[in-house]
Every structure is written in structure tokens, then in C-alpha cells.
Amino acid sequence: MSPTAIAAAVTVLGLVNLSVATTNDSLITSQILSDPFPYYFPQESNNASSLFPMSLCHGFKLEEATIDEIQDQLDAGNLTSVDLLHCYYDRIYQVDSYTNAILQFNPDAFKIAEALDDERAQGTVRGPLHGIPFIVKDNIATKDRMETTAGSWALLGSVVPRDSYVVSKLREAGALLMGKAALSEWADMRSNNYSEGYSGRGGQCRSAYNLTVNPGGSSSGSAVAVAANMITFALGTETDGSVINPAERNALVGIKPTVGLTSRNGVIPESTHQDTVGTFGRTVRDATYALDAIYGIDARDNYTYAQSGKTPTGGYAQYLTTKSALKGAVFGLPWESFWIYADSAQLAQLKELIVLIESAGATVINGTELPNYKTIVSPDGWNWDYGTTRGYANESEYTYVKVDFYNNIKTYLSELENTNIRSLEDLVQYNIDNYGSEGGYPDIHPAFGSGQDGFLASLETKGVMNETYWQALSFCQKSTREDGIDAALKYSNSTLDGLLVPPDVGQSYEIAAQAGYPVITIPAGVNAESGMPFGLAIMNTAFSEATLIKYASAIEDLQISTGSKYQRTYPAWRGYLERNLPVINA
């Protein structure tokens, strides 16, 4: 065909040169981005911290906005929940191809937003979370068009029997479920040498502070999304560190509740003795609002009956306070138990924050140790099989967690529809059959260096709760409860208001996990070398969330009101173009 004939054919088909023929076509020109910077593409010449500025939301600064500030805009009619969704979607589109924090979007989110806006217009506001978007970790069931898979391809297409209790409660509170968050596959149960934040379905989730290093996990996406202002608040789960660790590594407030305060009904399980659902927020108030919505007694989780008579009438938000509450407070500092393992640079910053807390009228007593710390605290970092390391499998957390998982996952899978995966044996075989994507063998997949050795260790137990199992459970609970945290809280015939611990030292939240006790972490500083944040945490006894929230909010107010540099900081976006796998444990 001659050039003339080709040109004629193109003209007939309407495929003319757009730059010539559509200059005055408003439909076409409206689709052309004339100014890609600064909100749509990161400009390489910028400093890393200014690579991804968040645009205003209908004139409102949504970036770092609190729930109360957003509610003020909604109440004034300046914003709607539909507007909020659009603005958060814009932010997600802007940054999530870098962080990979959102695993799935709720296809019904806009319909729900419209319904919530209609309720507000008619004078009904269900509470502080009405119309506020949130996400949940992908091991928390939602009875809608979204998947619940723990990040694994093995459960894709399976249908859950009902909403998880916590999601049902948030719906009742008027919160707006926007999607599911990425996570470490199977909440870190499947492997012992793995890339934190990686899952087969979601790929590698990366922290907006430094995209090359461990983002914290296993609730990685929940934390990363809140920290990068892709969402207002989020839910995660913890068996041993999976709320506190990603919260503190992303400059967030994380509340890990007492086991039994938040129902595990509808949550893909790991261990019935230690699993709990926690909250992420950029402020203590935001995380507390979320906790208020989800706690309660649930007949489908008998552990929740333990909270009867131990929770406050009217919820936990009433305990939010100011720095004045620190006057007369007395905290313990278990130095030899935990602080000795913090790196020197971090330790220097945390010490300055503690001096600030003392300046507000609090007393901090050093040396309030767990009496048996030399036995139960690993000197070599987080190790949930430390009992076995010492030669005593009957004193190891991992001994009973392995058994629990075998039994608990079978119970969970039995209620699913539309799947052939019914047991741990089925999961192991799926990973073998799909070893290229699921790393069913060691040294096949860069994210799963040890393959699925966690699953295999659990499989080997066959769920048998033998004498070693019961001895390990009894030892870990007693040694971390009455002989551990509770004993450390007793000082000079009085009870301390909490134990201050460095949560970047994983042994701290590990002991609380074995006890089933609550922990709250607040932002406290940044590691100069890695750019990753770290927190200051408060530990206390069972069902002491009111006390934790009181003093965490007081310290937060002190940080803000004094202009301390040891508070929440914005993401720095280090290594935003790098895609290493596995991520670096730094």
C-alpha cells in the first residue's frame, strides 16, 4: 500500500495525528497532564523527603489530618465521605506503586460512602468514625466482594462465612472499609527466614521511610498505608510483635490489646493463646477511636469473656489526656531486661525523651527488672524458640504456637466455601505444587529463603497437645505474667504506672506476647543511618489499656507541646527507586 493510501485509510479510521486534529478538543485536552510535578510524578531533583507531597483535598490539608479534624470538615459540609475516598485514592495512586501497601480495594466503597453521607445529611452520625475510611490486614475476614487470603494464592476465591467480629463492629460504627492491606504471608507463620512484608499475592510491601529495609511486620501494609497518608487508620493482628513492630518502624501509634479484649472470630489464626487484633493511627486518639469500636465480648471467641467487668463504661477515649497527667506518674525502666540491647544511637535519643518525661513531673525508676529475665529474655534478639535454644523445648513459645497453628487453621478452613484447602497439609502441598511463586522449597524464592519451614514444623506436630506442649504453655505464661511483667510492676509496696521499653528491641514485645498483655507504642525518634523510625512503648498487666492510653496520650502531648524532635516524622522515601528482595533487616 502506498503512503498516500495508508494516510487515507488512517483518516477514514479516525486515527489522525491528535496533536494536529484535536488541539481544540476539550475532551482530549482534559486528559493530557501538562504539569506532572509535584503531585503526580516524583521529581528526581527534589530532596527525598519532598518527593511525594500530598495535594489538598477540596482545599483541606488531608495529609496528617486527625479523625477529629476530618469530622469537623464533614460536619461543616466542606467534605463528604465520597470526597475523602477520591482524595485517598489519588494519594494511593501517587505512592502505592512504590510502597505496595494496599492489596485490594473494596469495589463497594463508593456506594458505602454515599450511604454514609446520606445518613449524615439526615442528621445521623454514628460516632467519631462515621464516614472515615480504613483498611484491614488481609487475614481479617470481610463478607463482601473482597478476598481474605493471608496474602497467599492458596485461598484465592475462597468465600468466608461471615464478617469478622471487628469488621462488623467497625461497620456498625459507620467506618468506611476501603480495602485490604498487604502483609507478611500467613502473618510470618510459614517461614523462619523470609522477607518481612512479602506475600505471594501482594509482593513486597515497603516502608515509605526507607524502601530497601524491613518495613516491620507482619501487619506491614496496615502500618505503611497509615504512615504514608494513604488511609486514616487501620487494623492489624499480632501473635508476637506484628502490631507493635510495624507501628514503631513507621512512626505510628500502635495498640496491641490484651488477648481477649478484641475478638479473633473471622481472623485467620496463628495461636489462640496469643492472637489479638490491634489498631494503627498517627495519633493516640485515632488509634483509640478504632479500639473503642472493635473491643467487646463475642460469643464466637470465648477468650473475650475474660474482659467482663474489666473494661470501662463508655470506652477508652475518655482516658485521653494531656501532659499534665504525667505529674506524679511513676514508671519503671527494666534496663537489664531490655534496654541494654538497644543500639547506642537509639538509646541516646530515648534517654533524652525520658528526661523530657521526667521534666513534666513523672518519676522514672531504673532497674525495675523482670526477676527471671536472665532465663526468659534472649540476649541475641527476638527468638520465639528461645526455650529450645537453651535446650528446653518445654519452655519455648514456639512449641505451643506450632501446635496451635495446626489445629486453629484447620478449624478456620473448615468454614470456608469454594476451596479445596482444608488443612495445613493442603497448604504445604499447594506451596510445593506452586514452588515458583510460593517458595515451597528452600532457596527457590528470594523472599522465602527457608521455604516453608514454619509450616513444616507445625505439620510435624500434627496438632498433638502433649505434655511438652502444656509444660511450654504453662512456663511461658507464668514466667512472663506473675513472675515477669507483674513482678516488675511491683516496686516498694506500690504498683508502677507502666514499664517503659524500647520496642525496637523485639524481646520486649515478645515477653508481652507470651503473657497476652497489652502494649502501646508511640513515635520516639529516627535511626540516622537507616532512616527508619523507632518508638517508645509502655507495657502493663492484663486489661490495663485505659492506663496505657492515658500515659501514651500524655507523652504524645508533651512531645507536641514542647516541639520535641522526638515525635512522629514524615516519611523520607529513601531508596524509592530500589527494588531489592529480600529487604534488608536494618
Protein Blocks (a to p, Z undefined) as FASTA:
>chain_A
ZZklmmmmmmmnopacfklmmmmmmklmmmpcfblbfklbccfkbcfklmmccddeehia
fehpafklmmmmmmnopacfklmmmmmmmmmmmmmmmnomafbdcfklmmmmmmmmmmmm
nopafbjknopacdddfkbccddfbdceehpaklgoiacfbdcfklmmmmmnopacfbdc
dddehhhmlpmbdcehiafklopaddfkbmkbcebiaklmlmmmmmnopafbdcdddfbh
plmmmmmmnopacddddehjaccehiacfblklgccddddfbfklmmmmmmmmgccdfkl
mklmmmgopacehijmlmgccfklmgopacdddfklmmmmpcfklmmmmmmmmmmmmmno
pacdehiacfklmmmmcfebpafklmmmnopaklcfklmmmmmmmmmmmmmmmmpghiab
fbfklmmmmmmmmmmmnopaghkbmklmnopmmmmmmmmnnopacfklmmmmmmmmmmmm
mmmmmmmmpgghiacfbdcddfklmklmmmmmmnopacddddfbdcfknopacddddddd
ehilmmmmmmmmmmmmmmmmnopabbcdddehiaklbccdcdddZZ
